[in-house]
Every structure is written in structure tokens, then in C-alpha cells.
């Protein structure tokens, strides 16, 4: 049997034994990301990242071979990144701001006819100046939380600059687990 033929048989075996099962498993794993992916929207792409990081963190925690000092810090950083992505995709910032500042004051919607425009209506503004100010504070705080979490997520993904580590101090005392390029086992 020639060497080329043995490689062909080995590659064919690997295709059916490993590659195709992993392909179908990944389709199932990433189904929500696939379902929600549109070329004009980034939320589906972030869903892929969320699912992938969740899978990696669970497997690194359970099956990882690295020492606990580094491995568990990586798992925590991955899970924090997943939480930040979920907060963004589910737009939880208004809820977070309301938990800090109190709920927004919302009234039932009422409409009135627009003079000189038959068939048209407009929303009646019932908010007092105090209510408008409170609602604006809540929305401003929600935007601030969003910016802070977005910055934190990218800091976690970017990771630390290892060139600034002190060589006299143990690596794991300085390492915080961040850096997507270090999240492998």
C-alpha cells in the first residue's frame, strides 16, 4: 500500500470519525447565533462569541490541564466577558440604572388629534419637569453603564501587557486571566 493511499484513508477516517461529528455538534451549539445572524446587525456575531466563550470556559474549568492559579482566573475572565456580552445583547442597562436611581416614571399613552391634519394624532406629554429630569438621569446613567461595560469587555478580551510584568514576582500573582489569546489549554 502506498504512502499516499494510507494518507487518503487516514484523512477519510478522520473526516467521518472526528470532523463531521464536530461540525454537526457546532451547528447545534451555535444554532441561536446562526438563527440571529444578519449581515447588517452585530448582535448575532456577539452571540457567537458568547456561546463560544461559554463553551470554552466550561471545558477549561472541567477538563483543563493548566495549573489552577492560571486556569481558574481565565475561567472567571471568560465568564465575565460572557456576562458583559449578555448585558449588551439583552440591553439590560436601563434596568441597572433603575436599580440605582429608581424606576423611570412612565404614563399610559394618550393621543390627541392634530389640528389641521385630519386622521393624524400625536402623543400627549404628561410628564412633569421633575419626572422628565428623573427619566433623563436614568437614561444617562444607563448609557454610562453601557460605555463602562463595553470598555471592560474589550479590556478583558485584549488582556494584559506581559512585557510589563515584574520578573521577580511570580507570574500567577500578576496574571488576572484576561486576554483572549491566552484562553487555551
MDTraj code that builds the backbone (N, CA, C; nanometers):
import mdtraj as md
import numpy as np

residues = "UNK UNK UNK UNK UNK UNK UNK UNK UNK UNK UNK UNK UNK UNK UNK UNK UNK UNK UNK UNK UNK UNK UNK UNK UNK UNK UNK UNK UNK UNK UNK UNK UNK UNK UNK UNK UNK UNK UNK UNK UNK UNK UNK UNK UNK UNK UNK UNK UNK UNK UNK UNK UNK UNK UNK UNK UNK UNK UNK UNK UNK UNK UNK UNK UNK UNK UNK UNK UNK UNK UNK UNK UNK UNK UNK UNK UNK UNK UNK UNK UNK UNK UNK UNK UNK UNK UNK UNK UNK UNK UNK UNK UNK UNK UNK UNK UNK UNK UNK UNK UNK UNK UNK UNK UNK UNK UNK UNK UNK UNK UNK UNK UNK UNK UNK UNK UNK UNK UNK UNK UNK UNK UNK UNK UNK UNK UNK UNK UNK UNK UNK UNK UNK UNK UNK UNK UNK UNK UNK UNK UNK UNK UNK UNK UNK UNK UNK UNK UNK UNK UNK UNK UNK UNK UNK UNK UNK UNK UNK UNK UNK UNK UNK UNK UNK UNK UNK UNK UNK UNK UNK UNK UNK UNK UNK UNK UNK UNK UNK UNK UNK UNK UNK UNK UNK".split()
xyz = np.array([
    [0.0850, -0.1174, 0.0000],
    [0.0000, 0.0000, 0.0000],
    [0.0899, 0.1242, 0.0000],
    [0.0595, 0.2163, -0.0883],
    [0.1433, 0.3354, -0.0990],
    [0.1164, 0.4328, 0.0154],
    [0.2131, 0.5190, 0.0372],
    [0.2017, 0.6186, 0.1437],
    [0.0874, 0.7147, 0.1160],
    [0.0714, 0.7545, -0.0096],
    [-0.0376, 0.8474, -0.0449],
    [-0.1730, 0.7863, -0.0162],
    [-0.1867, 0.6590, -0.0458],
    [-0.3142, 0.5924, -0.0221],
    [-0.3432, 0.5819, 0.1278],
    [-0.2392, 0.5539, 0.2082],
    [-0.2573, 0.5486, 0.3543],
    [-0.3012, 0.6840, 0.4093],
    [-0.2417, 0.7917, 0.3576],
    [-0.2851, 0.9256, 0.3998],
    [-0.4292, 0.9519, 0.3593],
    [-0.4658, 0.9094, 0.2416],
    [-0.6042, 0.9256, 0.1955],
    [-0.6999, 0.8516, 0.2880],
    [-0.6663, 0.7276, 0.3220],
    [-0.7518, 0.6505, 0.4126],
    [-0.7582, 0.7155, 0.5509],
    [-0.6445, 0.7618, 0.5995],
    [-0.6406, 0.8267, 0.7300],
    [-0.7234, 0.9551, 0.7304],
    [-0.7090, 1.0350, 0.6257],
    [-0.7870, 1.1593, 0.6163],
    [-0.9360, 1.1303, 0.6047],
    [-0.9725, 1.0279, 0.5293],
    [-1.1137, 0.9909, 0.5151],
    [-1.1697, 0.9433, 0.6483],
    [-1.0927, 0.8616, 0.7187],
    [-1.1348, 0.8149, 0.8507],
    [-1.1553, 0.9343, 0.9447],
    [-1.0590, 1.0259, 0.9480],
    [-1.0695, 1.1433, 1.0353],
    [-1.1906, 1.2282, 1.0005],
    [-1.2206, 1.2399, 0.8714],
    [-1.3367, 1.3171, 0.8284],
    [-1.4652, 1.2625, 0.8902],
    [-1.4850, 1.1313, 0.8792],
    [-1.6088, 1.0717, 0.9291],
    [-1.6073, 1.0494, 1.0805],
    [-1.4910, 1.0236, 1.1370],
    [-1.4835, 0.9948, 1.2800],
    [-1.4836, 1.1213, 1.3659],
    [-1.4155, 1.2271, 1.3198],
    [-1.3969, 1.3459, 1.4039],
    [-1.4588, 1.4727, 1.3447],
    [-1.4282, 1.5004, 1.2185],
    [-1.4634, 1.6311, 1.1603],
    [-1.6138, 1.6494, 1.1417],
    [-1.6810, 1.5535, 1.0809],
    [-1.8257, 1.5675, 1.0596],
    [-1.9046, 1.5696, 1.1906],
    [-1.8754, 1.4801, 1.2863],
    [-1.9475, 1.4905, 1.4149],
    [-1.9263, 1.6255, 1.4840],
    [-1.8017, 1.6769, 1.4799],
    [-1.7757, 1.8079, 1.5405],
    [-1.8514, 1.9184, 1.4658],
    [-1.8583, 1.9077, 1.3346],
    [-1.9318, 2.0056, 1.2534],
    [-2.0789, 2.0099, 1.2944],
    [-2.1423, 1.8935, 1.3035],
    [-2.2843, 1.8901, 1.3402],
    [-2.3061, 1.9320, 1.4863],
    [-2.2119, 1.8967, 1.5728],
    [-2.2207, 1.9424, 1.7122],
    [-2.2131, 2.0952, 1.7177],
    [-2.1241, 2.1550, 1.6384],
    [-2.1109, 2.3006, 1.6368],
    [-2.2341, 2.3684, 1.5780],
    [-2.2949, 2.3081, 1.4784],
    [-2.4197, 2.3646, 1.4255],
    [-2.5231, 2.3696, 1.5366],
    [-2.5337, 2.2609, 1.6135],
    [-2.6303, 2.2580, 1.7238],
    [-2.5919, 2.3593, 1.8319],
    [-2.4637, 2.3642, 1.8668],
    [-2.4163, 2.4538, 1.9723],
    [-2.4412, 2.6007, 1.9359],
    [-2.4130, 2.6384, 1.8129],
    [-2.4227, 2.7776, 1.7696],
    [-2.5553, 2.8096, 1.6996],
    [-2.6573, 2.7266, 1.7186],
    [-2.7842, 2.7456, 1.6468],
    [-2.8482, 2.8806, 1.6733],
    [-2.8425, 2.9294, 1.7979],
    [-2.9022, 3.0603, 1.8277],
    [-2.8271, 3.1721, 1.7577],
    [-2.6953, 3.1621, 1.7561],
    [-2.6153, 3.2604, 1.6844],
    [-2.6420, 3.2558, 1.5343],
    [-2.6524, 3.1353, 1.4792],
    [-2.6822, 3.1209, 1.3366],
    [-2.8199, 3.1777, 1.3038],
    [-2.9161, 3.1471, 1.3892],
    [-3.0531, 3.1921, 1.3657],
    [-3.0627, 3.3448, 1.3705],
    [-2.9856, 3.4071, 1.4581],
    [-2.9947, 3.5521, 1.4777],
    [-2.8892, 3.6317, 1.4024],
    [-2.8135, 3.5669, 1.3155],
    [-2.7089, 3.6393, 1.2421],
    [-2.7666, 3.7038, 1.1159],
    [-2.7467, 3.8329, 1.1051],
    [-2.7823, 3.9078, 0.9854],
    [-2.6601, 3.9889, 0.9447],
    [-2.6418, 4.0096, 0.8181],
    [-2.5244, 4.0822, 0.7717],
    [-2.5237, 4.2266, 0.8199],
    [-2.6388, 4.2814, 0.8547],
    [-2.6479, 4.4224, 0.8922],
    [-2.6530, 4.4446, 1.0431],
    [-2.6376, 4.3380, 1.1238],
    [-2.6505, 4.3526, 1.2684],
    [-2.5388, 4.2764, 1.3390],
    [-2.4805, 4.3380, 1.4396],
    [-2.3676, 4.2787, 1.5114],
    [-2.4090, 4.1923, 1.6294],
    [-2.5347, 4.1918, 1.6687],
    [-2.5759, 4.1150, 1.7857],
    [-2.5596, 3.9640, 1.7638],
    [-2.5841, 3.9171, 1.6430],
    [-2.5640, 3.7755, 1.6128],
    [-2.4179, 3.7363, 1.6254],
    [-2.3282, 3.8241, 1.5809],
    [-2.1853, 3.7984, 1.5920],
    [-2.1442, 3.7913, 1.7388],
    [-2.1981, 3.8809, 1.8203],
    [-2.1683, 3.8760, 1.9640],
    [-2.2274, 3.7502, 2.0278],
    [-2.3402, 3.7026, 1.9748],
    [-2.3997, 3.5786, 2.0251],
    [-2.3048, 3.4611, 1.9998],
    [-2.2399, 3.4583, 1.8814],
    [-2.1393, 3.3558, 1.8539],
    [-2.0285, 3.3608, 1.9588],
    [-1.9807, 3.4805, 1.9888],
    [-1.8735, 3.4961, 2.0871],
    [-1.9198, 3.4505, 2.2248],
    [-2.0409, 3.4874, 2.2621],
    [-2.0956, 3.4459, 2.3919],
    [-2.1032, 3.2935, 2.4024],
    [-2.1562, 3.2292, 2.3002],
    [-2.1693, 3.0834, 2.3018],
    [-2.0314, 3.0179, 2.3039],
    [-1.9413, 3.0669, 2.2211],
    [-1.8076, 3.0097, 2.2154],
    [-1.7325, 3.0237, 2.3466],
    [-1.7392, 3.1421, 2.4070],
    [-1.6690, 3.1627, 2.5343],
    [-1.7310, 3.0808, 2.6464],
    [-1.8625, 3.0635, 2.6439],
    [-1.9279, 2.9797, 2.7442],
    [-1.8791, 2.8360, 2.7314],
    [-1.8730, 2.7860, 2.6080],
    [-1.8262, 2.6501, 2.5844],
    [-1.6806, 2.6338, 2.6272],
    [-1.5972, 2.7291, 2.5890],
    [-1.4551, 2.7213, 2.6263],
    [-1.4387, 2.7251, 2.7786],
    [-1.5078, 2.8193, 2.8446],
    [-1.4908, 2.8328, 2.9898],
    [-1.5367, 2.7077, 3.0637],
    [-1.6491, 2.6495, 3.0206],
    [-1.6969, 2.5278, 3.0864],
    [-1.5977, 2.4133, 3.0694],
    [-1.5422, 2.3996, 2.9499],
    [-1.4495, 2.2893, 2.9244],
    [-1.3129, 2.3126, 2.9865],
    [-1.2648, 2.4370, 2.9866],
    [-1.1368, 2.4647, 3.0523],
    [-1.1492, 2.4412, 3.2024],
    [-1.2634, 2.4798, 3.2595],
    [-1.2820, 2.4566, 3.4030],
    [-1.2878, 2.3072, 3.4346],
    [-1.3599, 2.2326, 3.3536],
    [-1.3825, 2.0914, 3.3825],
    [-1.2655, 2.0020, 3.3407],
    [-1.2089, 2.0267, 3.2219],
    [-1.1084, 1.9362, 3.1669],
    [-0.9696, 1.9985, 3.1527],
    [-0.9550, 2.1252, 3.1883],
    [-0.8284, 2.1934, 3.1675],
    [-0.7134, 2.1287, 3.2424],
    [-0.5961, 2.1339, 3.1816],
    [-0.4782, 2.0702, 3.2419],
    [-0.3808, 2.1714, 3.3009],
    [-0.4067, 2.2986, 3.2802],
    [-0.3187, 2.4025, 3.3346],
    [-0.3347, 2.4078, 3.4866],
    [-0.2351, 2.4621, 3.5533],
    [-0.2439, 2.4758, 3.6989],
    [-0.3621, 2.5657, 3.7353],
    [-0.4203, 2.5401, 3.8522],
    [-0.5409, 2.6121, 3.8939],
    [-0.5216, 2.7629, 3.9021],
    [-0.4025, 2.8084, 3.9419],
    [-0.3803, 2.9524, 3.9597],
    [-0.4097, 3.0304, 3.8316],
    [-0.3725, 2.9776, 3.7181],
    [-0.3980, 3.0468, 3.5915],
    [-0.5291, 3.0076, 3.5283],
    [-0.5612, 2.8791, 3.5335],
    [-0.6808, 2.8261, 3.4674],
    [-0.8085, 2.8874, 3.5243],
    [-0.8205, 2.8945, 3.6543],
    [-0.9433, 2.9458, 3.7148],
    [-0.9592, 3.0964, 3.6942],
    [-0.8469, 3.1683, 3.6869],
    [-0.8546, 3.3115, 3.6556],
    [-0.9049, 3.3317, 3.5131],
    [-0.8610, 3.2460, 3.4218],
    [-0.9088, 3.2538, 3.2833],
    [-1.0589, 3.2263, 3.2769],
    [-1.1033, 3.1251, 3.3495],
    [-1.2459, 3.0895, 3.3503],
    [-1.3284, 3.2074, 3.4007],
    [-1.2848, 3.2709, 3.5088],
    [-1.3578, 3.3864, 3.5623],
    [-1.3616, 3.5019, 3.4622],
    [-1.2493, 3.5270, 3.3948],
    [-1.2447, 3.6350, 3.2955],
    [-1.3369, 3.6037, 3.1787],
    [-1.3373, 3.4791, 3.1328],
    [-1.4275, 3.4411, 3.0233],
    [-1.5733, 3.4575, 3.0637],
    [-1.6055, 3.4157, 3.1835],
    [-1.7450, 3.4247, 3.2294],
    [-1.7873, 3.5708, 3.2473],
    [-1.6951, 3.6547, 3.2895],
    [-1.7269, 3.7978, 3.2989],
    [-1.7520, 3.8551, 3.1597],
    [-1.6701, 3.8173, 3.0629],
    [-1.6907, 3.8637, 2.9251],
    [-1.8256, 3.8162, 2.8725],
    [-1.8624, 3.6922, 2.9025],
    [-1.9929, 3.6397, 2.8602],
    [-2.1052, 3.7219, 2.9225],
    [-2.0933, 3.7539, 3.0511],
    [-2.1972, 3.8332, 3.1174],
    [-2.2080, 3.9717, 3.0552],
    [-2.0965, 4.0330, 3.0231],
    [-2.0984, 4.1658, 2.9618],
    [-2.1621, 4.1611, 2.8226],
    [-2.1350, 4.0554, 2.7479],
    [-2.1975, 4.0398, 2.6160],
    [-2.3478, 4.0201, 2.6308],
    [-2.3896, 3.9388, 2.7285],
    [-2.5338, 3.9192, 2.7529],
    [-2.6015, 4.0505, 2.7908],
    [-2.5380, 4.1266, 2.8792],
    [-2.5953, 4.2553, 2.9178],
    [-2.6159, 4.3441, 2.7961],
    [-2.5193, 4.3430, 2.7057],
    [-2.5288, 4.4257, 2.5855],
    [-2.6372, 4.3736, 2.4917],
    [-2.6354, 4.2449, 2.4629],
    [-2.7329, 4.1892, 2.3684],
    [-2.8759, 4.1977, 2.4198],
    [-2.8935, 4.1876, 2.5508],
    [-3.0273, 4.1939, 2.6093],
    [-3.0633, 4.3345, 2.6560],
    [-2.9738, 4.4300, 2.6354],
    [-2.9954, 4.5712, 2.6686],
    [-3.0498, 4.5877, 2.8109],
    [-2.9730, 4.5416, 2.9085],
    [-3.0125, 4.5450, 3.0497],
    [-2.9756, 4.6750, 3.1203],
    [-2.9244, 4.7712, 3.0487],
    [-2.8680, 4.8898, 3.1125],
    [-2.9728, 4.9782, 3.1785],
    [-3.0895, 4.9888, 3.1188],
    [-3.1950, 5.0687, 3.1815],
    [-3.2370, 5.0063, 3.3135],
    [-3.2477, 4.8739, 3.3166],
    [-3.2819, 4.8049, 3.4412],
    [-3.1758, 4.8301, 3.5485],
    [-3.0491, 4.8266, 3.5101],
    [-2.9408, 4.8510, 3.6060],
    [-2.9466, 4.9940, 3.6588],
    [-2.9719, 5.0886, 3.5692],
    [-2.9804, 5.2288, 3.6113],
    [-3.1018, 5.2498, 3.7012],
    [-3.2132, 5.1849, 3.6691],
    [-3.3327, 5.1968, 3.7540],
    [-3.3085, 5.1361, 3.8917],
    [-3.2287, 5.0309, 3.8998],
    [-3.1972, 4.9712, 4.0302],
    [-3.1188, 5.0692, 4.1162],
    [-3.0373, 5.1530, 4.0534],
    [-2.9587, 5.2520, 4.1278],
    [-3.0391, 5.3769, 4.1611],
    [-3.1149, 5.4279, 4.0633],
    [-3.1775, 5.5598, 4.0758],
    [-3.3280, 5.5575, 4.0970],
    [-3.3896, 5.4428, 4.0871],
    [-3.5347, 5.4343, 4.0958],
    [-3.5937, 5.4190, 3.9563],
    [-3.7109, 5.3606, 3.9521],
    [-3.7727, 5.3326, 3.8226],
    [-3.8100, 5.4607, 3.7490],
    [-3.8055, 5.4485, 3.6174],
    [-3.8491, 5.5609, 3.5339],
    [-3.9994, 5.5796, 3.5537],
    [-4.0442, 5.7032, 3.5415],
    [-4.1841, 5.7350, 3.5602],
    [-4.2483, 5.7406, 3.4225],
    [-4.3326, 5.6402, 3.3965],
    [-4.3965, 5.6297, 3.2661],
    [-4.5473, 5.6391, 3.2827],
    [-4.6111, 5.7075, 3.1933],
    [-4.7563, 5.7224, 3.1948],
    [-4.8156, 5.6421, 3.0805],
    [-4.9455, 5.6112, 3.0946],
    [-5.0143, 5.5477, 2.9822],
    [-5.0163, 5.6449, 2.8654],
    [-5.0057, 5.5901, 2.7481],
    [-5.0031, 5.6751, 2.6298],
    [-5.1433, 5.7230, 2.5958],
    [-5.1527, 5.8508, 2.5726],
    [-5.2781, 5.9092, 2.5241],
    [-5.2462, 5.9942, 2.4034],
    [-5.3372, 5.9938, 2.3101],
    [-5.3161, 6.0682, 2.1867],
    [-5.4281, 6.1689, 2.1684],
    [-5.3956, 6.2745, 2.0975],
    [-5.4951, 6.3760, 2.0645],
    [-5.4878, 6.4016, 1.9145],
    [-5.5985, 6.4434, 1.8567],
    [-5.5955, 6.4726, 1.7133],
    [-5.5070, 6.5939, 1.6844],
    [-5.4430, 6.5925, 1.5703],
    [-5.3585, 6.7036, 1.5294],
    [-5.4470, 6.8040, 1.4552],
    [-5.4467, 6.9293, 1.5041],
    [-5.5299, 7.0286, 1.4345],
    [-5.4820, 7.0464, 1.2900],
    [-5.5717, 7.0686, 1.2028],
    [-5.5436, 7.0926, 1.0614],
    [-5.4868, 6.9705, 0.9898],
    [-5.4863, 6.8534, 1.0532],
    [-5.4373, 6.7314, 0.9878],
    [-5.5358, 6.6185, 1.0170],
    [-5.6450, 6.6124, 0.9474],
    [-5.7456, 6.5077, 0.9743],
    [-5.6848, 6.3675, 0.9616],
    [-5.7167, 6.2831, 1.0579],
    [-5.6679, 6.1459, 1.0573],
    [-5.5346, 6.1271, 1.1271],
    [-5.4689, 6.2369, 1.1654],
    [-5.3400, 6.2277, 1.2347],
    [-5.3584, 6.2533, 1.3834],
    [-5.2752, 6.1849, 1.4647],
    [-5.2777, 6.2070, 1.6091],
    [-5.1356, 6.2282, 1.6575],
    [-5.1226, 6.2826, 1.7794],
    [-4.9920, 6.2991, 1.8417],
    [-5.0014, 6.2582, 1.9881],
    [-4.8867, 6.2210, 2.0423],
    [-4.8776, 6.1762, 2.1803],
    [-4.8885, 6.2965, 2.2734],
    [-4.9684, 6.2819, 2.3778],
    [-4.9821, 6.3875, 2.4779],
    [-4.8718, 6.3686, 2.5815],
    [-4.7924, 6.4719, 2.6036],
    [-4.6834, 6.4673, 2.7002],
    [-4.7387, 6.5012, 2.8383],
    [-4.7443, 6.4017, 2.9270],
    [-4.7981, 6.4209, 3.0612],
    [-4.6889, 6.4357, 3.1668],
    [-4.5635, 6.4231, 3.1291],
    [-4.4540, 6.4258, 3.2258],
    [-4.4361, 6.5659, 3.2831],
    [-4.4172, 6.5689, 3.4144],
    [-4.3846, 6.6951, 3.4798],
    [-4.2354, 6.7215, 3.4582],
    [-4.1899, 6.8434, 3.4814],
    [-4.0457, 6.8696, 3.4680],
    [-3.9594, 6.7812, 3.5589],
    [-4.0094, 6.7515, 3.6798],
    [-3.9342, 6.6646, 3.7707],
    [-3.9254, 6.5226, 3.7157],
    [-4.0352, 6.4737, 3.6584],
    [-4.0346, 6.3399, 3.6006],
    [-3.9409, 6.3331, 3.4794],
    [-3.9440, 6.4360, 3.3980],
    [-3.8543, 6.4395, 3.2820],
    [-3.7083, 6.4393, 3.3261],
    [-3.6775, 6.5145, 3.4300],
    [-3.5404, 6.5210, 3.4797],
    [-3.4961, 6.3855, 3.5346],
    [-3.5851, 6.3203, 3.6121],
    [-3.5525, 6.1883, 3.6672],
    [-3.5311, 6.0869, 3.5549],
    [-3.6215, 6.0849, 3.4580],
    [-3.6088, 5.9906, 3.3474],
    [-3.4807, 6.0151, 3.2681],
    [-3.4440, 6.1409, 3.2504],
    [-3.3202, 6.1738, 3.1793],
    [-3.1991, 6.1240, 3.2576],
    [-3.2020, 6.1383, 3.3908],
    [-3.0912, 6.0883, 3.4735],
    [-3.0776, 5.9364, 3.4604],
    [-3.1907, 5.8677, 3.4604],
    [-3.1880, 5.7220, 3.4471],
    [-3.1293, 5.6829, 3.3112],
    [-3.1728, 5.7493, 3.2051],
    [-3.1223, 5.7159, 3.0715],
    [-2.9738, 5.7512, 3.0577],
    [-2.9315, 5.8632, 3.1142],
    [-2.7899, 5.8993, 3.1103],
    [-2.7053, 5.7974, 3.1858],
    [-2.7559, 5.7518, 3.3005],
    [-2.6825, 5.6508, 3.3779],
    [-2.6777, 5.5188, 3.3018],
    [-2.7860, 5.4823, 3.2336],
    [-2.7874, 5.3597, 3.1540],
    [-2.6809, 5.3660, 3.0441],
    [-2.6680, 5.4794, 2.9784],
    [-2.5653, 5.4951, 2.8750],
    [-2.4249, 5.4893, 2.9339],
    [-2.4084, 5.5455, 3.0520],
    [-2.2781, 5.5419, 3.1192],
    [-2.2402, 5.3983, 3.1557],
    [-2.3354, 5.3217, 3.2082],
    [-2.3100, 5.1812, 3.2416],
    [-2.2733, 5.1044, 3.1158],
    [-2.3453, 5.1295, 3.0073],
    [-2.3168, 5.0611, 2.8818],
    [-2.1735, 5.0898, 2.8354],
    [-2.1341, 5.2151, 2.8387],
    [-1.9972, 5.2512, 2.7974],
    [-1.8936, 5.1841, 2.8868],
    [-1.9171, 5.1849, 3.0180],
    [-1.8226, 5.1234, 3.1116],
    [-1.8091, 4.9730, 3.0860],
    [-1.9216, 4.9052, 3.0661],
    [-1.9169, 4.7614, 3.0443],
    [-1.8548, 4.7271, 2.9090],
    [-1.8831, 4.8082, 2.8074],
    [-1.8240, 4.7862, 2.6754],
    [-1.6716, 4.7992, 2.6840],
    [-1.6242, 4.9034, 2.7550],
    [-1.4802, 4.9215, 2.7731],
    [-1.4203, 4.8045, 2.8519],
    [-1.4894, 4.7617, 2.9571],
    [-1.4409, 4.6490, 3.0373],
    [-1.4309, 4.5222, 2.9534],
    [-1.5323, 4.4974, 2.8681],
    [-1.5302, 4.3774, 2.7857],
    [-1.4077, 4.3764, 2.6941],
    [-1.3783, 4.4902, 2.6320],
    [-1.2644, 4.4918, 2.5415],
    [-1.1312, 4.4875, 2.6166],
    [-1.1269, 4.5387, 2.7376],
    [-1.0062, 4.5230, 2.8194],
    [-0.9847, 4.3758, 2.8545],
    [-1.0923, 4.3056, 2.8858],
    [-1.0818, 4.1634, 2.9160],
    [-1.0346, 4.0872, 2.7930],
    [-1.0921, 4.1174, 2.6767],
    [-1.0518, 4.0477, 2.5541],
    [-0.9077, 4.0807, 2.5153],
    [-0.8694, 4.2062, 2.5344],
    [-0.7335, 4.2489, 2.4978],
    [-0.6297, 4.1842, 2.5880],
    [-0.6530, 4.1829, 2.7157],
    [-0.5607, 4.1200, 2.8092],
    [-0.4508, 4.2130, 2.8555],
    [-0.3655, 4.1579, 2.9385],
    [-0.2568, 4.2341, 2.9995],
    [-0.1363, 4.2416, 2.9059],
    [-0.0521, 4.3415, 2.9302],
    [0.0747, 4.3539, 2.8583],
    [0.1792, 4.2802, 2.9414],
    [0.2139, 4.1600, 2.8964],
    [0.3061, 4.0763, 2.9730],
    [0.4466, 4.1343, 2.9796],
    [0.4799, 4.2235, 2.8873],
    [0.6137, 4.2830, 2.8910],
    [0.6312, 4.3735, 3.0130],
    [0.5213, 4.4133, 3.0751],
    [0.5288, 4.4992, 3.1932],
    [0.5294, 4.4197, 3.3234],
    [0.5263, 4.2886, 3.3146],
    [0.5302, 4.2046, 3.4346],
    [0.6684, 4.2132, 3.4975],
    [0.6704, 4.2107, 3.6299],
    [0.7959, 4.2106, 3.7053],
    [0.8497, 4.0677, 3.7090],
    [0.9701, 4.0482, 3.6594],
    [1.0289, 3.9146, 3.6524],
    [1.0614, 3.8565, 3.7902],
    [1.0665, 3.9416, 3.8934],
    [1.0984, 3.8951, 4.0283],
    [0.9740, 3.8494, 4.1048],
    [0.8573, 3.8750, 4.0487],
    [0.7312, 3.8355, 4.1123],
    [0.6738, 3.7184, 4.0328],
    [0.6141, 3.6240, 4.1036],
    [0.5549, 3.5068, 4.0395],
    [0.4538, 3.5490, 3.9333],
    [0.4571, 3.4829, 3.8190],
    [0.3699, 3.5152, 3.7058],
    [0.2223, 3.5134, 3.7471],
    [0.1812, 3.4105, 3.8199],
    [0.0398, 3.3949, 3.8534],
    [-0.0099, 3.4980, 3.9540],
    [0.0793, 3.5622, 4.0260],
    [0.0389, 3.6715, 4.1140],
    [0.0049, 3.7958, 4.0337],
    [0.0617, 3.8097, 3.9160],
    [0.0394, 3.9270, 3.8314],
    [-0.0700, 3.9022, 3.7265],
    [-0.0862, 3.7782, 3.6871],
    [-0.1801, 3.7420, 3.5807],
    [-0.3224, 3.7491, 3.6325],
    [-0.4112, 3.8178, 3.5579],
    [-0.5504, 3.8307, 3.6011],
    [-0.6467, 3.7444, 3.5198],
    [-0.5958, 3.6666, 3.4253],
    [-0.6811, 3.5765, 3.3486],
    [-0.7362, 3.6376, 3.2210],
    [-0.7143, 3.7652, 3.1986],
    [-0.7694, 3.8294, 3.0794],
    [-0.6816, 3.8026, 2.9577],
    [-0.7381, 3.8281, 2.8419],
    [-0.6647, 3.8124, 2.7163],
    [-0.7108, 3.6912, 2.6382],
    [-0.7926, 3.7157, 2.5360],
    [-0.8495, 3.6051, 2.4584],
    [-0.7400, 3.5188, 2.3970],
    [-0.6240, 3.5769, 2.3713],
    [-0.5150, 3.4985, 2.3122],
    [-0.4509, 3.4030, 2.4136],
    [-0.4877, 3.4101, 2.5405],
    [-0.4353, 3.3184, 2.6419],
    [-0.5393, 3.2141, 2.6833],
    [-0.6578, 3.2190, 2.6260],
    [-0.7662, 3.1298, 2.6693],
    [-0.7634, 2.9982, 2.5932],
    [-0.6592, 2.9274, 2.6094],
    [-0.6480, 2.7949, 2.5520],
    [-0.5868, 2.7072, 2.6603],
    [-0.5918, 2.5785, 2.6410],
    [-0.5390, 2.4872, 2.7415],
    [-0.4463, 2.3884, 2.6766],
])
top = md.Topology()
chain = top.add_chain()
for i, resn in enumerate(residues, 1):
    res = top.add_residue(resn, chain, resSeq=i)
    for name in ("N", "CA", "C"):
        top.add_atom(name, md.element.get_by_symbol(name[0]), res)
traj = md.Trajectory(xyz[None], top)
